[in-house]
């Protein structure tokens, strides 16, 4: 009897737990001008406009052809899926050093300031090969906003 009650409550908890219609994941803005709307339709008013190509945002929900996103500053809204591409960028949350190779013992190339948008070529072992302001090199992938997958 006790086993049946336990199984019943386990099944009930699975049914009651709310589920999102979209997996949380990072994506990047495809264009340099992207409208963010109050709701998931073109009829919804524009809340604000992003003017930064490759900006990483987190998808937190999806409805029809719109994704609800949240950005680094906790702003949220709905964007049509045609305005996204696979995540290819990160924003650093602290000052960092750009190195020639993926090691802190490597030659430093440049200082990267907190808030800088970096375009990722590839990542391995918690290091990312990036490009920014004409510089290319490796940065440690700790304390970032975005995905390195």
C-alpha positions as CSV (number, residue, x, y, z in Angstrom):
1,X,0.0,0.0,0.0
2,X,2.8,2.4,0.9
3,X,4.5,1.7,-2.4
4,X,1.3,2.5,-4.3
5,X,0.9,5.8,-2.5
6,X,4.5,6.8,-3.2
7,X,4.1,6.0,-6.9
8,X,0.8,8.0,-7.0
9,X,2.5,11.1,-5.5
10,X,5.5,10.8,-7.8
11,X,3.2,10.6,-10.8
12,X,1.1,13.5,-9.5
13,X,4.2,15.7,-8.9
14,X,5.3,15.1,-12.5
15,X,1.9,16.3,-13.8
16,X,1.7,19.3,-11.6
17,X,5.2,20.7,-12.2
18,X,4.9,23.5,-14.7
19,X,6.9,23.1,-17.9
20,X,8.2,25.8,-20.2
21,X,7.5,25.4,-23.9
22,X,11.2,26.3,-24.7
23,X,14.5,25.2,-23.3
24,X,16.6,28.0,-21.8
25,X,19.5,28.7,-24.1
26,X,21.7,31.5,-25.4
27,X,21.2,32.8,-28.9
28,X,22.6,35.9,-30.7
29,X,20.9,38.7,-32.6
30,X,21.3,38.3,-36.3
31,X,20.8,42.0,-37.2
32,X,21.9,45.4,-36.0
33,X,18.3,46.5,-35.5
34,X,15.9,44.1,-33.7
35,X,12.5,45.0,-32.3
36,X,11.5,43.6,-28.9
37,X,7.8,43.4,-28.3
38,X,5.4,43.2,-25.3
39,X,3.8,40.0,-26.6
40,X,4.5,37.2,-29.1
41,X,3.0,38.7,-32.2
42,X,3.7,41.4,-34.8
43,X,0.5,43.2,-33.5
44,X,2.1,43.7,-30.0
45,X,3.6,47.1,-29.5
46,X,7.4,47.5,-29.7
47,X,8.9,47.7,-26.2
48,X,12.4,48.7,-27.2
49,X,14.9,48.2,-30.0
50,X,18.3,46.5,-29.8
51,X,20.9,48.1,-32.0
52,X,23.8,45.6,-31.5
53,X,24.4,42.8,-33.9
54,X,25.6,39.5,-32.3
55,X,24.3,40.5,-28.9
56,X,23.9,37.4,-26.8
57,X,20.4,36.9,-25.2
58,X,18.9,34.1,-23.3
59,X,15.7,32.5,-24.6
60,X,13.4,31.7,-21.7
61,X,10.2,30.8,-23.5
62,X,8.7,30.3,-26.9
63,X,5.3,30.7,-28.5
64,X,4.6,30.1,-32.1
65,X,7.4,31.9,-34.0
66,X,8.4,34.2,-31.2
67,X,10.9,33.7,-28.4
68,X,10.8,35.4,-25.0
69,X,14.3,36.6,-24.2
70,X,16.1,38.2,-21.3
71,X,19.3,40.2,-21.6
72,X,22.3,40.8,-19.4
73,X,20.5,43.8,-17.8
74,X,17.4,41.7,-17.0
75,X,15.3,43.4,-19.8
76,X,12.8,41.0,-21.4
77,X,10.4,40.8,-24.3
78,X,9.4,38.9,-27.4
79,X,11.4,38.7,-30.6
80,X,10.5,36.9,-33.9
81,X,12.7,33.8,-34.4
82,X,13.9,35.2,-37.8
83,X,16.0,37.7,-35.8
84,X,18.2,35.1,-34.2
85,X,21.2,32.9,-35.0
86,X,23.1,30.3,-33.1
87,X,25.0,31.8,-30.2
88,X,28.4,33.1,-31.4
89,X,29.2,35.7,-28.8
90,X,29.7,36.4,-25.1
91,X,29.9,39.5,-22.9
92,X,32.6,39.6,-20.3
93,X,31.4,40.4,-16.7
94,X,34.8,41.4,-15.4
95,X,38.0,42.9,-16.9
96,X,40.1,40.2,-18.6
97,X,43.3,39.7,-20.4
98,X,43.5,38.4,-24.0
99,X,46.3,35.9,-24.4
100,X,48.1,34.6,-27.5
101,X,47.4,31.0,-26.4
102,X,44.9,29.3,-24.1
103,X,47.0,29.6,-21.0
104,X,47.6,32.3,-18.3
105,X,51.3,31.7,-18.9
106,X,51.0,32.7,-22.5
107,X,51.9,36.2,-23.8
108,X,49.2,38.8,-23.1
109,X,47.9,40.6,-26.1
110,X,45.3,43.1,-24.9
111,X,43.2,44.1,-21.9
112,X,39.5,43.5,-22.4
113,X,37.1,45.6,-20.3
114,X,34.0,44.5,-18.5
115,X,31.0,44.6,-20.8
116,X,32.9,44.0,-24.0
117,X,31.1,41.9,-26.7
118,X,33.4,39.2,-28.0
119,X,32.9,37.1,-31.1
120,X,33.7,33.4,-30.5
121,X,35.6,31.3,-33.0
122,X,35.8,28.2,-30.8
123,X,36.0,27.2,-27.2
124,X,37.9,24.4,-25.5
125,X,38.9,23.6,-21.9
126,X,37.2,26.8,-20.4
127,X,39.1,29.0,-22.9
128,X,37.6,30.7,-26.0
129,X,39.3,31.9,-29.1
130,X,37.8,35.3,-29.8
131,X,37.9,38.4,-31.9
132,X,37.3,42.0,-30.8
133,X,38.4,45.4,-32.0
134,X,40.9,43.9,-34.5
135,X,42.5,41.7,-31.9
136,X,42.4,37.9,-31.9
137,X,43.4,35.5,-29.1
138,X,42.3,33.4,-26.2
139,X,40.3,34.5,-23.1
140,X,39.3,32.5,-20.0
141,X,35.6,31.7,-20.2
142,X,34.8,32.4,-16.5
143,X,32.4,35.2,-15.5
144,X,30.8,35.7,-18.9
145,X,27.2,36.2,-20.2
146,X,26.5,33.8,-23.0
147,X,27.2,30.2,-23.9
148,X,30.5,28.6,-24.9
149,X,29.0,25.4,-26.1
